[in-house]
């Protein structure tokens, strides 16, 4: 894959002369007159009540780094709208130096020429992050920034309900299938099949099963969504759906929440970031404090998990001083306790303190310690492909599979054809399997 040249931002900045303190977006480091310059950082962290505000975190950096000042701006729209804004602003020459981007967006933004290759800088900091999280900021041999938060798949379960069933926490999907059968016999569900999350949720399970759907091969991409691991995932869910042993509901529908609150749903494979709000509907009920989180039951021979969302901080193409930008990038993303208050499962190594609310909801469990284990187990091989957004078509097929009108395997056939079409539409060659 070709690398996109940097724009001539230095020329534009030079024209502005001694107004170095106003050079938001022009880079970082000392200006020609020795004054500090400003890096702009666009993010979409929630900054909600009880959280350490991003502005407060950034202020700590600015106080100790007078020569490299950072100006953070919160984007309040949807994630997809932020990606469009970045494309518009960068093409207009007004883009930020650093921006929060979803891992699934990284390849698209790169092939559109919006991100820099900062591997030489990123490699200095790679040991501060899990190998799997770091790989998600890669496009082929290019690295465009550093990971911020992750969404490794984990298993949530109601410990009290499991005790009533007389079952232990599953460590393999075979064990989980057996528990699902026992639960279904009592009109309960130890798993949920969620069609509206299929795109990221099922691709993450395929990664956990050892498959790597997308591989950059020079200027071509190899696409294979039908590997042995993916077949394991398809068979697992097909059996559960056929035997009516899985709750089949959209993750973000009222029916899922109802099943959680009425006690019929007692287990769920979900992203680590769900821990921040999954159990909110149980606050003040008899079920408060009954749930726990465990590692994803193994889909293969190893206890690997796969990614379901998350984001990193990328260096945009017009950021002239990548070295200074990446220094801040690493510093910010390793402020694990502050970032954890934002509800993030932080990509940096080292478990932050679990917030009080989460500790209460999970019955005193050290949730972030468990998530830290999941981060370390994140597949280092799975990456997203340019055009991954188009794979939302998997969700439609998953709805049909949940209804029983098509086999689960067809979801992954949709992933294959849609990936190839997306690459063709972007003018990117597809390698023969």
C-alpha positions in Angstrom: 0.0 0.0 0.0 1.4 3.4 -1.0 2.2 5.9 1.7 0.7 9.3 1.4 3.1 12.3 1.5 2.7 14.9 4.1 1.2 18.2 3.0 3.3 21.3 2.9 2.1 22.4 6.3 5.4 23.8 7.2 5.1 26.4 4.5 1.7 27.5 5.7 3.0 27.7 9.3 6.0 29.7 8.3 3.8 32.3 6.6 2.2 33.0 10.0 5.6 34.0 11.3 6.0 34.8 14.9 2.4 34.1 15.9 3.6 30.7 17.1 1.2 30.5 20.0 -1.7 30.6 17.5 -0.5 27.8 15.4 -3.2 25.3 16.4 -3.0 22.4 14.0 0.4 23.3 12.7 2.3 20.9 14.9 4.2 21.1 18.1 7.6 22.0 19.5 9.2 25.4 19.8 8.5 27.9 17.1 11.3 29.8 15.2 11.3 32.5 17.9 11.6 29.9 20.7 8.0 30.3 21.9 5.7 27.4 22.5 3.4 26.2 19.8 0.0 24.5 20.2 -1.1 21.0 19.2 -4.9 20.6 18.7 -6.5 17.4 19.8 -10.1 16.5 18.8 -11.7 13.8 21.0 -15.2 12.3 21.7 -14.7 11.1 25.3 -17.9 11.6 27.3 -16.6 14.0 30.0 -19.6 13.1 32.1 -20.5 13.7 35.7 -17.9 12.2 38.1 -15.3 11.8 35.4 -11.9 13.5 35.2 -12.4 16.0 32.4 -10.1 15.7 29.4 -9.3 19.4 29.9 -8.1 18.7 33.4 -5.9 15.8 32.2 -4.4 17.9 29.4 -3.8 20.8 31.8 -1.4 18.6 33.7 0.6 18.1 30.5 0.6 21.8 29.6 1.8 22.7 33.1 4.8 20.4 32.9 5.5 20.9 29.1 5.5 24.7 28.5 7.2 24.3 25.1 4.5 21.9 23.8 1.0 23.1 24.6 -2.1 21.0 23.8 -5.6 22.4 23.1 -8.3 19.7 23.4 -11.7 20.0 21.9 -14.6 17.7 22.5 -16.7 16.6 19.5 -20.3 16.0 20.6 -21.7 14.3 17.5 -21.8 10.6 16.5 -18.6 8.8 15.9 -19.4 8.5 12.1 -20.0 12.3 12.0 -16.6 12.9 13.5 -14.9 10.8 10.9 -16.6 12.9 8.2 -15.6 16.1 10.0 -12.0 15.0 10.0 -12.1 14.3 6.3 -13.6 17.6 5.5 -11.3 19.6 7.8 -8.1 17.9 6.8 -8.9 18.3 3.1 -9.5 22.0 3.8 -6.2 22.4 5.7 -7.9 23.0 9.0 -7.7 19.6 10.6 -6.4 18.9 14.1 -3.0 17.5 14.8 -4.3 14.6 16.8 -7.7 12.9 16.8 -9.5 10.1 18.4 -10.5 7.5 15.8 -12.3 4.2 16.0 -10.1 1.2 15.1 -12.5 0.3 12.3 -12.1 3.8 10.9 -8.3 3.7 10.9 -7.8 2.0 7.5 -10.3 4.2 5.7 -8.8 7.4 7.0 -5.4 6.2 6.0 -6.2 5.2 2.5 -7.9 8.5 2.1 -4.6 10.2 2.9 -5.7 11.7 6.2 -3.2 10.1 8.5 0.5 10.0 8.9 2.8 7.0 9.1 4.5 7.5 12.5 5.9 4.0 13.0 9.4 5.4 13.9 7.9 7.3 16.8 5.2 4.8 17.8 7.7 2.0 18.1 9.3 3.9 21.0 6.1 3.5 23.0 4.7 0.1 21.8 5.8 -1.7 25.0 3.4 0.5 27.0 0.4 -1.2 25.4 -0.8 -4.7 24.8 0.4 -6.2 21.5 -3.2 -6.7 20.3 -4.2 -3.1 21.1 -1.1 -1.7 19.4 -1.8 -3.7 16.2 -5.2 -2.0 15.8 -3.4 1.2 14.9 -1.6 -0.5 12.1 -2.4 -0.5 8.4 -0.2 -3.0 6.8 3.3 -1.9 7.8 2.2 1.6 8.7 1.4 2.8 12.3 -0.8 5.9 12.5 -0.9 6.5 16.2 -1.3 4.8 19.6 -4.3 2.9 21.1 -6.4 4.5 23.8 -9.1 2.2 24.8 -10.1 -1.4 23.9 -13.1 -3.6 23.7 -11.8 -7.2 24.2 -14.7 -9.6 24.3 -15.3 -11.0 27.8 -18.1 -13.0 29.5 -20.5 -11.4 31.9 -22.6 -13.7 34.1 -24.9 -13.7 37.1 -23.0 -15.5 39.8 -26.1 -16.1 42.0 -27.9 -17.7 39.0 -25.0 -19.9 38.2 -24.8 -21.1 41.8 -28.5 -22.0 41.6 -27.8 -24.0 38.4 -24.8 -25.6 40.1 -22.4 -24.6 37.3 -19.0 -23.0 37.2 -17.7 -20.2 35.1 -17.1 -21.6 31.6 -13.6 -21.6 30.2 -14.4 -23.0 26.8 -17.4 -22.7 24.4 -18.1 -26.4 24.9 -18.6 -25.7 28.6 -20.7 -22.6 27.8 -22.9 -24.7 25.5 -23.6 -27.1 28.3 -24.5 -24.3 30.7 -26.7 -22.7 28.0 -28.6 -26.0 27.8 -29.1 -26.2 31.6 -30.2 -22.6 31.7 -32.7 -23.0 28.9 -34.3 -26.0 30.7 -35.2 -23.4 33.4 -36.3 -20.7 30.9 -33.1 -18.8 31.3 -30.4 -17.8 28.9 -26.6 -18.0 29.5 -25.9 -16.3 26.2 -27.5 -13.8 23.9 -27.3 -13.6 20.1 -27.3 -9.9 19.2 -27.8 -9.2 15.5 -27.3 -5.5 15.7 -23.8 -6.0 17.0 -22.8 -8.7 14.5 -20.3 -6.6 12.5 -17.8 -6.1 15.4 -19.1 -8.8 17.8 -18.8 -11.7 15.5 -15.6 -10.6 13.8 -14.1 -10.3 17.3 -15.2 -13.9 18.0 -13.6 -15.0 14.8 -10.4 -13.4 15.9 -10.7 -15.1 19.2 -11.0 -18.4 17.3 -7.7 -17.7 15.6 -8.8 -16.3 12.3 -7.4 -13.1 10.7 -9.9 -12.0 8.1 -7.8 -9.2 6.5 -4.2 -9.1 5.5 -2.3 -6.3 3.7 -0.1 -7.8 1.0 1.9 -5.0 -0.7 -0.7 -2.8 -2.4 -3.3 -5.6 -2.2 -5.5 -6.9 0.6 -6.3 -10.5 1.1 -9.8 -11.2 2.4 -10.8 -14.5 4.0 -13.8 -14.6 6.3 -14.3 -18.3 6.0 -11.5 -19.8 8.0 -11.6 -22.7 10.4 -12.0 -20.4 13.4 -14.9 -18.6 11.8 -16.6 -22.0 11.1 -16.3 -22.8 14.8 -18.1 -19.5 15.7 -20.8 -20.2 13.1 -21.4 -23.7 14.4 -21.5 -22.6 18.0 -24.2 -20.0 17.4 -26.1 -22.2 14.9 -26.5 -24.9 17.5 -27.7 -22.5 20.2 -30.2 -20.9 17.9 -31.5 -24.2 16.6 -32.0 -25.5 20.1 -33.5 -22.2 21.3 -30.8 -22.0 24.0 -29.8 -18.4 23.2 -31.7 -15.2 23.7 -32.1 -13.7 20.2 -32.5 -9.9 20.6 -30.8 -6.8 19.4 -28.3 -5.6 22.0 -29.6 -2.1 22.0 -33.3 -3.0 22.1 -35.6 -2.8 25.0 -36.1 -6.6 25.0 -32.4 -7.2 25.9 -32.7 -4.9 28.9 -36.0 -6.5 29.9 -34.4 -9.9 29.9 -31.6 -8.6 32.1 -33.9 -7.0 34.6 -36.4 -9.9 34.8 -33.6 -12.4 35.4 -34.1 -14.5 32.3 -30.7 -13.4 30.9 -27.9 -14.7 33.1 -24.9 -14.6 30.8 -23.6 -12.4 28.0 -20.6 -12.3 25.7 -19.9 -8.6 25.3 -17.3 -6.0 24.9 -15.2 -4.9 27.9 -16.5 -1.4 27.6 -20.0 -2.6 28.4 -19.0 -3.0 32.0 -19.4 0.7 32.5 -23.2 0.6 32.0 -24.4 -3.0 31.4 -25.7 -3.4 34.9 -27.2 0.1 35.4 -30.8 -1.3 35.0 -30.1 -3.5 38.1 -29.3 -0.7 40.5 -31.5 -0.8 43.5 -32.9 -4.3 42.6 -32.4 -7.6 44.2 -29.9 -8.5 41.4 -27.6 -5.6 42.2 -24.1 -6.9 42.9 -24.9 -10.4 41.6 -23.1 -10.2 38.3 -19.4 -10.8 37.6 -17.1 -10.6 34.6 -14.7 -13.4 33.4 -12.5 -14.0 30.4 -14.1 -15.0 27.1 -14.6 -18.8 27.0 -12.0 -20.2 24.6 -13.1 -20.7 21.0 -9.9 -22.5 20.2 -6.9 -24.0 21.8 -5.7 -20.8 23.3 -7.4 -18.4 25.6 -7.3 -15.5 23.1 -10.0 -12.9 22.8 -10.9 -10.6 20.0 -11.6 -6.9 19.5 -15.1 -5.4 19.7 -14.6 -1.7 19.2 -12.3 0.7 20.9 -10.3 3.7 19.6 -6.9 5.2 19.4 -5.4 8.6 18.9 -4.0 9.1 15.4 -1.6 11.7 14.0 -3.3 13.6 11.2 -1.4 14.3 8.0 -0.9 18.0 8.6 0.7 17.6 12.0 4.3 18.7 11.2 6.0 17.7 14.4 5.1 14.0 14.8 7.8 13.4 17.5 6.2 15.9 19.9 2.7 14.9 19.0 3.5 11.3 19.8 5.1 12.2 23.1 1.9 13.8 24.2 -0.1 10.9 22.7 1.7 8.3 24.8 1.6 10.4 27.9 -2.2 11.0 27.6 -3.0 7.4 26.9 -1.0 6.2 29.8 -3.0 8.3 32.3 -4.8 5.1 33.2 -6.7 6.2 36.3 -8.0 9.4 34.8 -9.0 7.7 31.6 -10.7 5.0 33.5 -13.1 7.5 35.1 -14.2 8.2 31.5 -15.5 4.6 31.4 -12.6 3.4 29.2 -11.0 0.1 29.3 -7.6 1.6 28.8 -5.2 0.1 26.2 -2.1 0.9 28.2 -0.7 -1.9 30.3 -1.4 -1.7 34.1 -4.8 -1.9 35.6 -6.3 1.3 36.8 -8.4 1.6 39.9 -11.9 0.2 39.4 -14.5 3.0 39.9 -16.8 2.7 43.0 -19.9 2.3 40.9 -18.5 -0.6 38.9 -17.1 -2.2 42.1 -20.6 -2.0 43.6 -22.4 -3.3 40.6 -20.0 -6.3 40.2 -20.3 -7.3 43.9 -16.8 -6.0 44.9 -15.0 -7.5 42.0 -11.8 -5.7 40.8 -13.3 -5.4 37.3 -10.4 -3.5 35.7 -7.9 -6.1 36.9 -10.0 -8.7 34.9 -10.1 -6.4 31.9 -6.3 -6.0 32.1 -6.0 -9.7 31.7 -8.4 -9.5 28.7 -6.3 -6.8 27.1 -3.2 -9.0 27.4 -5.1 -11.8 25.7 -6.3 -9.6 22.7 -5.4 -11.2 19.4 -2.2 -9.4 18.0 -3.1 -10.5 14.4 -6.6 -9.3 13.7 -6.8 -5.9 11.9 -9.6 -4.1 10.2 -9.8 -3.5 6.4 -10.4 -0.3 4.5 -14.2 -0.1 4.0 -15.0 -2.0 7.1 -17.9 0.3 7.8 -19.7 -1.5 4.9 -19.7 -4.7 6.8 -22.7 -3.4 8.8 -24.5 -5.5 6.2 -23.6 -8.4 8.5 -26.2 -7.1 10.9 -29.0 -7.6 8.4 -27.9 -11.1 7.7 -27.6 -11.8 11.4 -31.2 -10.7 12.0 -32.2 -13.3 9.4 -30.1 -15.9 11.0 -31.6 -15.2 14.3 -35.0 -15.7 12.9 -33.9 -19.0 11.3 -34.4 -18.0 7.7 -30.7 -18.3 6.8 -27.9 -20.2 8.3 -25.4 -18.4 10.6 -22.6 -19.2 8.1 -24.3 -16.8 5.7 -23.3 -13.9 7.9 -19.7 -14.6 7.2 -20.4 -15.0 3.5 -21.9 -11.5 3.6 -18.7 -10.3 5.3 -16.6 -11.7 2.5 -18.6 -10.3 -0.4 -19.1 -6.9 1.3 -15.4 -6.6 2.1 -14.4 -7.3 -1.5 -16.9 -4.8 -2.8 -15.8 -2.1 -0.4 -12.2 -2.5 -1.5 -13.2 -2.4 -5.1 -15.1 0.8 -4.5 -12.1 2.3 -2.9 -9.9 1.3 -5.9 -7.9 -1.1 -3.8 -6.8 -4.4 -5.3 -7.9 -7.6 -3.7 -5.5 -10.5 -3.7 -6.6 -14.0 -4.8 -7.1 -16.4 -1.9 
